[in-house]
Amino acid sequence: MKKAKDSSGEGRGLFLAVLAAAALGLEGISAKLAYAGGANILSILAIRFLAAGIFFWGSLIVFPLDWKLNLGTMVRLTVLALGGQATTILLLFHAFERIPATVAMLFFYLYPVIVSLLATVFLKETLTRAKIGALVLAFTGLAVILGVPTGNLEIWGIVTALLAACTNGIYMVCQTGLLKTIEPRVFNAYATLIIGVAYFILAIVTGTFSLAFNSQAILAIATLSLICTLLAYTAVAWSLKYIGASRAAIISTLEPVVTAVLGFLILGERLHPIQLLGGALILAGVTVQQVLTSKDGSEGHGYGIIKQ
């Protein structure tokens, strides 16, 4: 009976991790559409996270949960939200300004490696051969899709992209730890509101907050709030609880595949045949991880799964 429950939880975790990757794959496309519609970075981020925070808190009212946190937990969550997620996004956008976005993303997607190493040390997740093989295949696929860095690249662009990978890796591992005691909706309600308020204050202080954008930007920001934040962050949190940080991070490498396909379908960007090979390698990495893990049964599940 216990084995059946574990299998059911793992299936949910895998589905939610893939769903999160698909939802976050819309992020780059929606951001481009918002920029084209006249919105600036800090205004987009402030509205995106404040709106998502309102929805998360609204869900706590409609479907009540105990949302009160003790002071220590509140401090840890605040530091994690600002020092992890908010800082990651700003570092990545800073990298976009200095080096090509595809190159920045290639360096950024080293974070599954960081997550796997940190999870092994701090969360006691096993670093199996399945994970190592999956990471190699996935990163090779990313290099194919995004392009191997060539030419002269500004060092600070590379540094900020790598720092973004580090902060995002730390965020995922620490989030997994906090989710042992905090329900995902409560975690996301606090985190998105804290991040949204921080971005709003930063936009006001820098004088860049503006609502002067068109309907295209409104729809794009709504997509960022509802799909790339509300849906994606919910799926990420539950996948972390069900299958752990390292496996969820490896599955997240599907995001660039989704972005490349949506860029072709929505923005008319070219989808090179070689990118299909890269997507196949990433899918192979995710599949290898799952198949080998299922065979040896050595992979631990996530932590603190809340019974429904």
C-alpha positions, 0 to 999 in steps of 0.5 A: 500500500505504501509503495502504491502511494509513493508511486502515485506521489512520484507520478504527480511530482513528475507531471508537475515538474514537466507542467512547471517547465512548460509554463516557465517556457512561456516566460521569455516569449511573454517578456518580449511581447510585453517589451514590444508593448511599451512596458519596462522591466521593473514595471513588468516584474512588480505587476507580475509578482504583486498580481500573483501574490494577490491571487495566492492570498485570495486562494487562502481566503477562498480555501482557508489554510493556516497562513501564520508563520513564526518569526524565524520561519518568516525571516528565512522565507523573506531572505530566501525570496529576496536573496534567491528568486528576486536576485536571480531574476535581476542578475539574469536580466543584467546578464542579458544586457551584457552578453547574448541572451542565449549565451546567458541562458546556457551559463544559467542552466548550470543550476541543475548541477548546482542543485544536485550537488547542494541537495546531496550535501544538505538534503541528503538526496543521492547523487546517482549515476542516473542523475549524472548521466541525465545532467550530461545529456541535458546540458549537451542538449542545452548547448545544441539548442542555445549555441556554444559560446563563441567570440569575445564575451564580456566577463561580467556578463558571464559572471552575472549569469553564473551568479544567477545560476548559483542563487537559483540553485540555492533558492531551489534547495532552500525552498525544498527545505522550507516546504518541509513545514510550509504548505506550498500555497502559503509559501508562494503567497508570502514569497510572491508578495515580498518579491512584488513589493521589493520590485515595486519599491525599486521601480518607484525609487528609480523612477521607472514604474509606469503603466503606459503600455498597450493591450499587448503588454497587458495580456503578456503581463497577465500571462506572466502573472497567471501562467509563469508565476501562479501556475508555474510556482505552484507546480514547482513547489509541489514537485519539489515536495514529491520528487526532490530538488535535484530531479525537479531541476533536471526536468526544468531543462525542458524549459528552453525546448518549450521556449524554442517551439513557442518562439517559432509558433508565436514570434515566427523565430526560426527553429533550426533542425539542429535545435530539434536534436538538442531537444531530443537530447534533453528529453533523453536526459530526463527519460534516462533519469526516470527509467534508471531511477525506477529500475534501481529504486534508489531515488528518494522522494521529496520531503514533507509531502502533505496528505490530501 
